[in-house]
Amino acid sequence: MTLLEPHNLPFAIALGSLFAIGFLQIIGAGDLFEGAGDVEIDLDADMADGLEASGILDGVFSVLGIGRVPFLIWLSSLLFVFTVTGVVGQALINSAMGSPLSAGLAGLLAGAAAVPLNGIVIRPIEKLLPKDETTAVGLQSLVRRDAVIQTGTARSASPARAKVKDAFGHPHYVMVEPHDSDAELAEGETVLLVRREGELFFGVRYESPLLQP
């Protein structure tokens, strides 16, 4: 049995997609995925906020590995696990039954197995990544969240390092300037992130007129 046989078509496509993602990253075109990743994570973040009290969605995402690592790493891992699970499963079924499953059925079964398995695979990968990784969720999802100034005083054109937690409770460290060019945000102060430009965020105090109804 080879990957190019008809019954292994879903897994060949998945492996080809994995190589395509790697190629795009190498040539610097991986940012094409960033917008889609931000939209998906933003929706997930809003849903997580809505169910924060029960913690159901947070628990599901944690089991599946979503939000633990950057989106492209999670997707690449899922494609790899799906491919290995499918090809190995087809080989075992062919050996036991004398013929493999159809491509469609094999893809469905491998997909159902690969999603939870990928959550297990993601855990050791997460431990290898820097703890200050800020792209495990879309940066835009950090806007409208509280941040605590960690070091120094944030002034216009002189940002300070701040700590902000995403919808899953994971901490991120970002650079923050005051939204009002005349304001200063002191160390230890909690501010609301109201916008971003690239990787730079802008925050306001809670007594700011921007926060008044």
Residue pairs with C-beta under 8 A, 6 or more apart in sequence:
1 8
1 87
1 90
1 91
1 94
1 100
2 8
3 11
3 12
3 15
3 83
3 87
4 12
5 100
6 103
7 90
7 100
7 101
7 102
7 103
7 106
8 86
8 87
8 90
8 100
8 103
8 106
9 103
10 82
10 86
10 103
10 104
10 106
10 107
10 110
11 82
11 83
11 86
11 87
11 90
11 106
11 107
11 110
14 79
14 82
14 83
14 86
15 79
15 80
15 83
17 79
18 76
18 79
18 80
18 83
21 30
21 33
21 72
21 75
21 76
21 79
22 76
24 30
24 32
24 33
25 72
30 72
33 71
33 72
34 138
37 71
37 72
37 138
38 138
38 139
38 140
38 141
39 138
40 71
40 138
41 67
41 71
41 137
41 138
41 141
42 138
42 140
42 141
44 57
44 61
44 66
44 67
44 167
45 137
45 141
45 166
45 167
45 168
46 167
47 57
48 57
48 58
48 61
48 167
48 168
49 167
51 57
51 58
52 58
52 167
58 168
58 169
61 67
61 168
62 68
62 119
62 168
63 116
63 119
64 115
64 116
64 118
64 119
65 74
65 77
65 118
65 119
65 120
65 121
65 122
65 123
65 126
66 74
67 136
67 137
67 166
67 168
67 170
68 74
68 122
68 123
68 126
68 136
68 170
69 77
69 122
69 125
69 126
69 129
69 133
69 136
70 129
70 133
70 135
70 136
71 135
71 136
71 138
73 125
73 129
74 118
74 122
77 118
77 121
77 122
77 125
78 114
78 115
78 118
81 114
81 117
81 118
81 121
82 110
82 111
82 114
82 118
85 110
85 113
85 114
85 117
86 106
86 107
86 110
86 114
89 106
89 109
89 110
89 113
90 100
90 101
90 106
91 100
93 99
93 100
93 101
93 106
94 100
100 106
101 109
132 172
132 173
133 172
134 172
134 173
134 174
134 199
136 166
136 170
136 172
137 166
137 167
137 168
137 170
137 172
139 174
139 196
139 199
140 196
141 166
141 167
142 164
142 166
142 172
142 174
142 193
142 196
142 201
143 193
143 194
143 195
143 196
143 201
144 192
144 193
144 194
145 164
145 165
145 166
145 192
145 193
146 164
146 165
146 190
146 191
146 192
146 193
147 162
147 163
147 164
147 174
147 176
147 190
147 191
147 192
147 193
147 201
147 203
148 162
148 163
148 164
148 188
148 189
148 190
148 191
149 160
149 161
149 162
149 176
149 185
149 186
149 187
149 188
149 189
149 191
150 160
150 161
150 162
150 163
150 173
150 187
151 160
151 161
151 187
152 160
152 161
152 187
153 160
153 184
153 185
153 186
153 187
154 160
154 162
154 176
154 177
154 178
154 184
154 185
154 203
155 177
155 178
155 184
155 185
156 177
156 178
156 181
156 182
156 183
157 177
158 177
159 175
159 176
159 177
159 200
160 175
160 176
160 177
160 185
160 187
161 173
161 174
161 175
161 176
162 173
162 174
162 175
162 176
162 191
162 201
162 203
163 171
163 172
163 173
164 171
164 172
164 173
164 174
164 193
164 201
165 171
165 172
166 172
174 193
174 199
174 201
175 199
175 200
175 201
176 185
176 191
176 193
176 200
176 201
176 202
176 203
177 200
177 201
177 202
177 203
178 184
178 185
178 202
178 203
178 204
179 194
179 195
179 202
179 203
179 204
179 208
179 210
180 204
180 208
183 204
183 205
183 208
185 191
185 203
185 205
189 205
190 206
191 203
191 204
191 205
191 206
192 203
192 204
192 205
192 206
192 208
192 211
193 201
193 202
193 203
194 202
194 203
194 204
194 210
195 201
195 202
196 202
204 210
204 211
